[in-house]
Amino acid sequence: MSNPASSLAPAIAAYIAAANARDTSRVGSFFAEDANVFDEGHHRIGTQAIAQWMQDTAQRYEPRVEVLGVQQRTGKVLVHNRISGTFPGSPLELRYMFRLNEQGKIARLDISL
């Protein structure tokens, strides 16, 4: 059986690797400067706010992302994940909906159940 993560666009694969490594130092290399992230009812805009969100999430929940499936849709990539960590209900299955810009960077990320 093939690894679903192997079909990810480089920016998405880099984001997931950084999230698992709890490394926010390279956020600008895979998120667009004006990127949007929607998670837990909050909206963050720009790489600085996104790096802060990644850092806060890493400290609070110590999440580990495991890619279960990837679907390519017109203009977006749906990634089905199992997230484990130090939060109630762990592990959870979450859907990440990515939109990439023309440069292949993440322009938008929506995280939902």
Backbone bond lengths (Angstrom), bond angles and torsions (degrees), N, CA, C in turn:
res aa  C-N    CA-C-N  psi(-1)  N-CA   C-N-CA  omega(-1)  CA-C   N-CA-C  phi
1 M - - - 1.462 - - 1.524 108.85 -
2 S 1.318 117.69 134.69 1.460 120.03 -177.41 1.520 111.14 -79.36
3 N 1.307 115.11 157.48 1.453 122.13 179.43 1.522 108.34 -83.30
4 P 1.367 118.74 118.32 1.458 119.56 -178.02 1.529 112.60 -60.91
5 A 1.328 117.95 -29.58 1.463 121.14 -178.95 1.527 111.69 -65.07
6 S 1.339 117.37 -22.14 1.460 120.26 -177.74 1.529 112.17 -69.57
7 S 1.343 117.65 -16.52 1.464 120.55 -179.67 1.525 112.33 -93.67
8 L 1.321 117.99 5.26 1.462 120.75 -177.73 1.521 112.24 -75.64
9 A 1.328 115.28 146.42 1.467 121.22 172.26 1.529 107.53 -61.36
10 P 1.329 118.33 149.03 1.471 121.16 -177.65 1.530 114.32 -52.88
11 A 1.340 118.47 -40.70 1.473 120.32 -179.00 1.526 111.47 -65.57
12 I 1.331 117.01 -38.91 1.466 120.95 -179.99 1.520 109.88 -69.55
13 A 1.324 116.92 -43.88 1.465 120.94 177.37 1.532 110.10 -60.34
14 A 1.334 117.31 -40.55 1.469 121.48 179.62 1.525 110.83 -65.77
15 Y 1.334 117.32 -40.18 1.471 120.91 177.54 1.530 110.67 -61.39
16 I 1.319 117.02 -47.92 1.470 120.42 -177.88 1.528 110.23 -64.71
17 A 1.323 117.49 -42.02 1.474 120.75 177.34 1.527 110.53 -61.68
18 A 1.334 117.22 -42.84 1.473 120.81 179.41 1.523 110.76 -65.61
19 A 1.339 117.16 -40.20 1.467 120.42 178.84 1.526 109.95 -62.28
20 N 1.327 116.76 -43.93 1.469 120.27 -179.71 1.522 112.11 -68.36
21 A 1.329 117.09 -31.52 1.471 121.65 179.85 1.537 111.32 -86.80
22 R 1.353 116.08 -5.56 1.466 121.95 -175.93 1.529 111.02 55.83
23 D 1.333 114.82 44.10 1.455 122.20 -176.20 1.531 109.35 -117.12
24 T 1.325 116.72 110.98 1.464 120.35 -179.46 1.528 111.82 -101.55
25 S 1.322 117.67 5.56 1.463 120.61 -172.73 1.527 113.71 -67.88
26 R 1.342 118.02 -22.92 1.465 120.25 -174.99 1.525 112.85 -113.96
27 V 1.337 117.03 22.51 1.466 120.66 -177.07 1.524 111.97 -52.15
28 G 1.326 117.26 -41.04 1.460 121.22 -178.48 1.510 113.81 -65.54
29 S 1.327 117.62 -17.01 1.467 119.48 -179.68 1.525 111.97 -81.04
30 F 1.344 118.21 -19.76 1.468 118.83 179.25 1.520 114.13 -123.11
31 F 1.353 119.14 -13.26 1.456 121.93 172.88 1.525 108.99 -105.61
32 A 1.334 116.70 139.76 1.460 121.35 174.18 1.531 108.69 -65.75
33 E 1.311 116.39 153.54 1.473 122.20 -178.08 1.530 112.15 -54.78
34 D 1.347 117.12 -37.26 1.473 121.84 -177.87 1.537 111.64 -106.72
35 A 1.323 117.12 28.09 1.469 121.92 -177.60 1.529 111.21 -62.70
36 N 1.330 114.93 155.53 1.463 123.48 176.92 1.520 109.28 -119.48
37 V 1.347 116.16 137.74 1.462 121.54 172.92 1.522 107.84 -126.82
38 F 1.339 115.33 131.59 1.458 122.43 176.55 1.528 107.52 -117.07
39 D 1.343 116.67 117.79 1.468 121.42 -177.95 1.520 108.67 -153.36
40 E 1.341 116.73 137.04 1.471 123.02 176.88 1.530 112.13 50.21
41 G 1.340 116.77 38.53 1.452 120.81 177.41 1.518 114.61 77.35
42 H 1.322 118.00 7.30 1.464 121.81 179.85 1.521 109.90 -113.77
43 H 1.332 114.93 150.43 1.462 122.81 -179.36 1.519 107.41 -121.00
44 R 1.320 116.76 124.12 1.465 121.64 178.01 1.516 108.98 -119.47
45 I 1.339 115.56 139.67 1.467 121.09 -177.09 1.523 108.95 -126.60
46 G 1.330 116.33 129.60 1.459 121.87 175.43 1.514 112.83 94.04
47 T 1.334 115.10 154.66 1.467 119.59 -173.42 1.529 113.11 -65.80
48 Q 1.327 118.86 -32.29 1.477 119.22 179.04 1.522 110.84 -65.43
49 A 1.332 117.08 -47.23 1.463 121.37 179.59 1.526 110.57 -64.38
50 I 1.328 116.83 -37.20 1.469 120.79 -179.95 1.529 110.32 -69.13
51 A 1.323 117.52 -41.49 1.471 120.30 177.06 1.529 110.28 -61.34
52 Q 1.328 117.43 -41.10 1.471 121.69 178.08 1.530 110.31 -63.13
53 W 1.346 116.85 -43.63 1.463 121.86 178.19 1.532 110.57 -61.22
54 M 1.342 116.94 -44.32 1.476 120.05 179.10 1.527 110.74 -61.99
55 Q 1.330 116.30 -41.50 1.460 120.79 -179.56 1.528 110.81 -65.63
56 D 1.338 116.77 -46.35 1.472 121.27 179.24 1.525 110.96 -61.10
57 T 1.334 116.28 -44.88 1.466 121.17 -179.89 1.529 110.43 -62.08
58 A 1.338 116.57 -43.65 1.462 121.27 -179.83 1.525 110.75 -61.16
59 Q 1.340 117.01 -42.84 1.464 120.65 -178.47 1.525 111.70 -70.28
60 R 1.335 117.34 -40.81 1.466 120.68 -176.98 1.519 112.97 -74.55
61 Y 1.329 117.51 -42.35 1.466 120.76 -168.67 1.517 115.38 -115.33
62 E 1.335 118.53 -13.74 1.466 122.21 -175.54 1.535 110.86 44.73
63 P 1.335 117.01 53.51 1.468 119.58 -173.69 1.521 113.13 -71.78
64 R 1.313 113.59 150.59 1.464 122.40 173.15 1.525 105.75 -127.90
65 V 1.325 116.46 122.50 1.464 122.33 -176.00 1.526 109.13 -100.28
66 E 1.329 115.22 127.32 1.466 120.94 174.38 1.527 107.13 -121.72
67 V 1.318 116.79 119.58 1.465 121.55 -179.02 1.521 109.52 -76.28
68 L 1.349 115.57 124.62 1.462 121.15 179.52 1.525 112.02 -100.77
69 G 1.324 116.71 -30.95 1.457 119.72 -178.76 1.508 111.29 -165.53
70 V 1.333 115.63 155.59 1.465 122.23 -178.92 1.524 107.99 -134.24
71 Q 1.335 116.23 131.43 1.463 122.09 175.27 1.517 108.36 -124.75
72 Q 1.319 116.30 129.54 1.467 121.68 175.41 1.523 107.10 -92.73
73 R 1.313 116.54 126.48 1.463 121.43 174.32 1.521 107.20 -123.55
74 T 1.302 117.92 166.03 1.461 120.63 179.23 1.521 109.62 -59.17
75 G 1.318 116.15 115.70 1.454 120.88 176.66 1.508 116.26 78.49
76 K 1.331 118.10 -2.58 1.464 118.55 179.85 1.522 111.70 -149.49
77 V 1.321 114.22 162.26 1.463 121.81 178.25 1.521 106.93 -125.87
78 L 1.334 116.45 122.93 1.466 121.24 177.25 1.522 107.98 -99.28
79 V 1.332 115.57 126.69 1.455 120.68 -179.41 1.518 107.69 -121.90
80 H 1.328 115.87 120.68 1.460 122.82 179.25 1.529 107.15 -94.36
81 N 1.344 116.27 123.45 1.467 121.28 -173.13 1.519 112.40 -127.23
82 R 1.313 115.55 153.79 1.469 121.94 166.09 1.524 105.33 -106.53
83 I 1.339 115.91 122.36 1.461 121.82 -178.73 1.520 107.75 -111.56
84 S 1.323 115.79 123.69 1.464 119.75 174.72 1.526 107.99 -116.82
85 G 1.322 115.92 155.27 1.460 119.74 -179.35 1.513 110.65 169.23
86 T 1.322 115.06 -162.43 1.467 121.56 -175.49 1.526 110.43 -96.78
87 F 1.333 116.65 56.57 1.460 121.02 179.00 1.525 108.45 -133.63
88 P 1.350 117.43 154.69 1.471 120.42 179.62 1.518 110.81 -59.14
89 G 1.331 115.37 136.88 1.457 120.16 178.08 1.513 114.84 86.04
90 S 1.341 117.23 3.50 1.464 120.41 -179.37 1.521 110.03 -64.27
91 P 1.339 118.50 137.46 1.465 128.10 -3.05 1.530 111.47 -82.84
92 L 1.333 114.85 154.28 1.462 122.70 176.15 1.513 109.00 -118.41
93 E 1.324 116.03 151.12 1.456 119.49 171.24 1.521 107.16 -100.40
94 L 1.313 116.27 124.13 1.458 122.88 -179.02 1.515 110.39 -124.20
95 R 1.331 115.09 153.69 1.459 120.97 176.46 1.526 108.45 -108.59
96 Y 1.307 116.12 127.51 1.460 122.91 174.31 1.519 106.74 -105.14
97 M 1.338 116.70 124.96 1.453 120.91 176.83 1.526 106.64 -111.37
98 F 1.330 115.02 113.35 1.465 121.86 -178.35 1.526 110.33 -103.54
99 R 1.333 115.61 143.94 1.461 122.21 166.16 1.522 105.61 -123.16
100 L 1.321 115.73 131.98 1.465 121.18 179.50 1.526 109.77 -104.65
101 N 1.325 116.19 149.37 1.465 119.92 175.91 1.529 109.80 -89.07
102 E 1.324 116.47 -176.74 1.467 121.33 -176.74 1.527 112.10 -62.81
103 Q 1.319 117.38 -26.78 1.474 121.58 179.51 1.534 111.95 -84.50
104 G 1.337 116.67 -0.91 1.456 119.70 179.44 1.521 113.72 84.91
105 K 1.347 117.13 8.22 1.464 120.20 177.42 1.527 109.75 -90.06
106 I 1.317 116.32 159.11 1.470 121.42 179.59 1.527 108.26 -73.57
107 A 1.338 116.16 120.12 1.458 121.77 177.86 1.524 110.83 -95.80
108 R 1.348 115.77 -28.74 1.453 120.02 -178.42 1.528 108.81 -152.70
109 L 1.339 114.55 141.19 1.459 121.87 174.83 1.518 107.77 -135.31
110 D 1.332 116.88 122.15 1.463 122.80 173.93 1.519 107.35 -113.36
111 I 1.341 116.57 126.49 1.463 121.33 179.09 1.517 107.71 -111.05
112 S 1.351 116.79 126.18 1.451 121.08 -178.09 1.529 110.83 -146.81
113 L 1.328 114.42 164.84 1.471 119.74 177.48 1.519 109.97 -74.04
